Amino acid sequence: MKIRTLAAAMAMTIAGIIFLFARAAEAQAPALHVLASNGVQGALNEIIPQCERAIGHPLAVEFGTTASLKPKIEGGEAFDFTILTSDAIDALIKEGKVAADSRSNAARVGIGIGIRAGAAKPDVSTPEALKKALLNAKSITYAAAGASRPPTDKMLASMGIADALKARTLLLPGAEETSAAVRDGKAEILITLISEIVSAKGLELAGPLPKEFQTYVSFAAGVSPNTKNGEAAKAAVKFLTGPKAAAAYKAEGMEPVK
């Protein structure tokens, strides 16, 4: 009995030592520099710990609008891999800034209407109802350089209310600022990607845009041709665009891109 107890204790000790060595090796592995769109921030925040364990490298992620991150890449900023709108990734591949054979689709998301948590939800289910809700709002906000701005501008113009809303519209740099404006009561309605509304603290989704105005923004990932951690970067992209990440995207109102 004593021999068995001693053997069990030794096995536990060895297992503990192996675990500590594994964690130490992981801690010493270089961090991967990641440039990622605000549109996937909520999902990535959920699955980054799993990804880090899977690839054995920590991820240092810089979030921003695609419009702000793409010029950084074009300007030569060092990175290991990036997740941006699909159009931006394709453009960067043509410019030689992202390796073509590393491209992988992540997810796509529609545009929605966000409000402060607990506020009365406006009806935005039809073009007529949405138009009424926007005209009745004391103020609205959306990102000046966000991926959802072009379709938002087009929608407001087609409704014929763009001029009427100008004085009540706060155009702010990105998702963090627009979400804060609604949360702090500076804006009543937010128009942006559904994923940015769902992941923002203090906000609620009033609903997606009606199908007549709905536009989907797709995201893809790619590895820098100049990365010094190519295998790890490819493994991270595979994880973050694979089946293990699908549930996190879905939870943020996103859906797979085939």
C-alpha positions as CSV (number, residue, x, y, z in Angstrom):
1,M,0.0,0.0,0.0
2,K,2.8,2.4,0.9
3,I,4.5,1.6,-2.4
4,R,1.4,2.5,-4.3
5,T,0.9,5.7,-2.4
6,L,4.5,6.7,-3.0
7,A,4.1,5.9,-6.7
8,A,1.0,8.0,-7.0
9,A,2.7,10.9,-5.2
10,M,5.6,10.7,-7.6
11,A,3.3,10.6,-10.6
12,M,1.5,13.7,-9.4
13,T,4.8,15.4,-8.8
14,I,6.1,14.6,-12.2
15,A,2.8,15.7,-13.8
16,G,3.1,19.0,-11.9
17,I,6.7,19.6,-13.1
18,I,5.7,18.9,-16.7
19,F,2.8,21.3,-16.4
20,L,5.1,24.0,-14.9
21,F,7.7,23.5,-17.7
22,A,4.9,23.8,-20.3
23,R,3.6,27.0,-18.8
24,A,7.1,28.4,-18.6
25,A,7.8,27.5,-22.2
26,E,4.5,29.2,-23.2
27,A,5.4,32.3,-21.3
28,Q,8.8,32.5,-23.0
29,A,7.2,32.1,-26.5
30,P,7.1,35.4,-28.4
31,A,3.8,37.2,-28.5
32,L,2.2,37.5,-31.9
33,H,1.3,41.0,-33.0
34,V,-2.2,41.1,-34.3
35,L,-4.1,43.9,-36.0
36,A,-7.9,43.3,-35.8
37,S,-11.0,45.1,-36.8
38,N,-13.4,46.3,-34.1
39,G,-16.1,44.2,-35.8
40,V,-14.5,41.0,-34.5
41,Q,-13.4,42.3,-31.1
42,G,-16.2,40.7,-29.0
43,A,-15.6,37.3,-30.5
44,L,-11.8,37.4,-30.3
45,N,-11.9,38.5,-26.7
46,E,-13.8,35.3,-25.9
47,I,-11.6,32.9,-27.8
48,I,-8.1,34.4,-27.5
49,P,-7.3,32.5,-24.3
50,Q,-8.2,29.2,-26.1
51,C,-6.2,30.2,-29.1
52,E,-3.1,31.0,-27.0
53,R,-3.2,27.7,-25.3
54,A,-3.6,25.9,-28.6
55,I,-0.7,27.5,-30.4
56,G,1.6,28.1,-27.4
57,H,2.0,31.8,-28.0
58,P,0.4,34.9,-26.4
59,L,-1.5,37.3,-28.7
60,A,-1.0,41.0,-28.5
61,V,-4.0,42.4,-30.3
62,E,-4.5,46.0,-31.5
63,F,-8.1,46.7,-32.3
64,G,-9.3,49.5,-34.6
65,T,-11.3,50.3,-37.6
66,T,-10.2,48.6,-40.8
67,A,-9.9,52.1,-42.3
68,S,-7.3,52.9,-39.6
69,L,-5.4,49.6,-39.5
70,K,-5.0,49.0,-43.3
71,P,-2.9,52.2,-43.8
72,K,-0.6,51.1,-40.9
73,I,0.0,47.8,-42.7
74,E,0.6,49.6,-46.0
75,G,3.0,51.9,-44.2
76,G,5.1,49.0,-43.1
77,E,4.0,48.4,-39.5
78,A,5.2,45.0,-38.3
79,F,2.6,42.4,-37.6
80,D,2.2,38.7,-37.6
81,F,-1.4,38.3,-38.8
82,T,-4.4,40.5,-39.3
83,I,-8.2,40.2,-39.3
84,L,-9.9,42.9,-41.3
85,T,-12.8,43.2,-43.8
86,S,-12.5,40.8,-46.6
87,D,-12.1,43.6,-49.2
88,A,-9.2,45.1,-47.2
89,I,-7.5,41.7,-46.9
90,D,-7.9,41.1,-50.7
91,A,-6.4,44.5,-51.4
92,L,-3.5,43.9,-49.1
93,I,-2.8,40.6,-50.8
94,K,-2.6,42.4,-54.1
95,E,-0.2,44.9,-52.6
96,G,2.0,42.1,-51.3
97,K,1.3,43.0,-47.6
98,V,-0.5,39.8,-46.8
99,A,0.5,36.3,-47.9
100,A,-2.1,35.1,-50.5
101,D,-1.9,31.4,-49.4
102,S,-2.7,32.4,-45.8
103,R,-6.1,34.0,-46.5
104,S,-9.0,32.5,-44.5
105,N,-12.6,33.6,-44.2
106,A,-13.7,34.4,-40.6
107,A,-17.4,35.5,-40.5
108,R,-19.8,38.1,-41.7
109,V,-22.2,40.4,-39.9
110,G,-25.1,42.7,-40.7
111,I,-25.8,46.2,-39.5
112,G,-28.1,47.0,-36.6
113,I,-29.6,49.6,-34.4
114,G,-28.2,50.0,-30.9
115,I,-29.7,51.7,-27.9
116,R,-28.8,52.3,-24.3
117,A,-29.5,49.2,-22.1
118,G,-32.9,49.5,-20.5
119,A,-34.2,52.2,-22.9
120,A,-37.4,51.7,-24.7
121,K,-36.8,49.8,-27.9
122,P,-37.9,51.6,-31.1
123,D,-39.5,49.6,-33.9
124,V,-37.0,49.2,-36.6
125,S,-38.5,46.2,-38.3
126,T,-39.6,47.9,-41.5
127,P,-38.2,50.8,-43.6
128,E,-41.1,53.0,-42.5
129,A,-40.7,52.2,-38.9
130,L,-36.9,52.7,-39.0
131,K,-37.4,56.1,-40.7
132,K,-39.8,57.1,-38.0
133,A,-37.4,56.0,-35.3
134,L,-34.5,57.9,-36.7
135,L,-36.5,61.1,-37.2
136,N,-37.9,60.9,-33.7
137,A,-34.5,60.3,-32.1
138,K,-32.9,63.3,-30.4
139,S,-29.5,62.2,-31.7
140,I,-27.8,59.4,-33.6
141,T,-24.2,58.3,-33.9
142,Y,-22.1,56.1,-36.1
143,A,-18.4,55.7,-36.9
144,A,-16.9,58.1,-39.3
145,A,-14.5,55.5,-40.6
146,G,-16.4,52.3,-39.8
147,A,-17.1,49.5,-42.2
148,S,-20.8,50.2,-41.8
149,R,-20.6,53.9,-42.8
150,P,-20.9,53.6,-46.6
151,P,-24.1,51.5,-46.4
152,T,-25.5,53.8,-43.6
153,D,-24.9,56.9,-45.7
154,K,-26.6,55.2,-48.6
155,M,-29.5,54.1,-46.5
156,L,-30.1,57.6,-45.1
157,A,-29.9,59.2,-48.5
158,S,-32.4,56.7,-50.0
159,M,-34.8,57.5,-47.2
160,G,-34.4,61.2,-48.0
161,I,-33.6,62.1,-44.4
162,A,-29.8,62.6,-44.5
163,D,-30.0,66.4,-44.4
164,A,-32.7,66.3,-41.7
165,L,-30.4,64.2,-39.4
166,K,-27.1,66.1,-40.0
167,A,-27.6,68.5,-37.0
168,R,-28.4,65.5,-34.8
169,T,-25.7,63.1,-35.9
170,L,-22.5,62.5,-34.0
171,L,-19.8,61.2,-36.3
172,L,-17.1,59.7,-34.1
173,P,-13.8,57.8,-34.8
174,G,-14.8,54.3,-34.0
175,A,-16.9,51.7,-32.1
176,E,-15.5,52.6,-28.7
177,E,-16.4,56.2,-29.0
178,T,-19.9,55.6,-30.5
179,S,-20.8,53.0,-27.9
180,A,-19.7,55.4,-25.1
181,A,-21.8,58.2,-26.6
182,V,-25.0,56.0,-26.4
183,R,-24.0,54.6,-23.0
184,D,-23.5,58.1,-21.6
185,G,-26.7,59.5,-23.1
186,K,-25.0,61.7,-25.6
187,A,-26.7,59.8,-28.5
188,E,-30.0,58.0,-28.5
189,I,-29.4,55.6,-31.4
190,L,-26.3,53.9,-32.8
191,I,-26.0,52.5,-36.3
192,T,-23.2,50.0,-36.6
193,L,-22.3,46.3,-37.0
194,I,-24.4,44.1,-34.9
195,S,-21.3,42.5,-33.4
196,E,-20.2,45.8,-32.1
197,I,-23.5,46.4,-30.4
198,V,-23.8,43.0,-28.9
199,S,-20.3,43.1,-27.4
200,A,-20.6,46.6,-26.0
201,K,-21.3,47.0,-22.3
202,G,-24.4,49.1,-21.5
203,L,-25.9,48.7,-24.9
204,E,-28.8,46.6,-26.4
205,L,-29.6,45.6,-29.9
206,A,-32.9,47.1,-30.9
207,G,-32.8,45.0,-34.1
208,P,-31.1,44.5,-37.4
209,L,-31.7,46.8,-40.3
210,P,-34.8,45.8,-42.4
211,K,-33.8,43.5,-45.3
212,E,-34.4,46.4,-47.8
213,F,-31.4,48.2,-46.3
214,Q,-29.3,45.3,-44.8
215,T,-25.7,44.9,-45.9
216,Y,-23.3,42.3,-44.7
217,V,-19.7,43.0,-43.9
218,S,-17.4,40.0,-44.2
219,F,-14.1,39.5,-42.3
220,A,-11.1,37.5,-43.3
221,A,-7.6,36.8,-41.9
222,G,-4.1,36.7,-43.3
223,V,-0.5,36.4,-42.3
224,S,2.2,38.9,-42.9
225,P,4.8,37.7,-45.5
226,N,7.4,39.2,-43.2
227,T,6.5,37.6,-39.9
228,K,9.2,35.8,-38.0
229,N,6.6,33.5,-36.4
230,G,5.0,32.1,-39.6
231,E,4.0,28.7,-38.3
232,A,2.5,30.1,-35.1
233,A,0.7,32.9,-37.1
234,K,-0.8,30.3,-39.5
235,A,-1.9,28.1,-36.6
236,A,-3.6,31.1,-34.9
237,V,-5.4,32.0,-38.2
238,K,-6.5,28.4,-38.6
239,F,-7.9,28.4,-35.0
240,L,-9.6,31.8,-35.2
241,T,-11.3,31.0,-38.4
242,G,-12.1,27.4,-37.7
243,P,-14.9,25.4,-36.1
244,K,-13.8,26.0,-32.5
245,A,-14.2,29.8,-33.0
246,A,-17.6,29.5,-34.8
247,A,-19.6,29.6,-31.5
248,A,-17.9,32.8,-30.4
249,Y,-18.7,34.5,-33.7
250,K,-22.3,33.3,-33.5
251,A,-22.7,34.6,-29.9
252,E,-21.8,38.1,-31.3
253,G,-24.5,38.1,-33.9
254,M,-22.1,36.9,-36.7
255,E,-22.4,34.0,-39.1
256,P,-19.9,31.8,-41.0
257,V,-18.6,32.7,-44.4
258,K,-18.1,29.8,-46.8
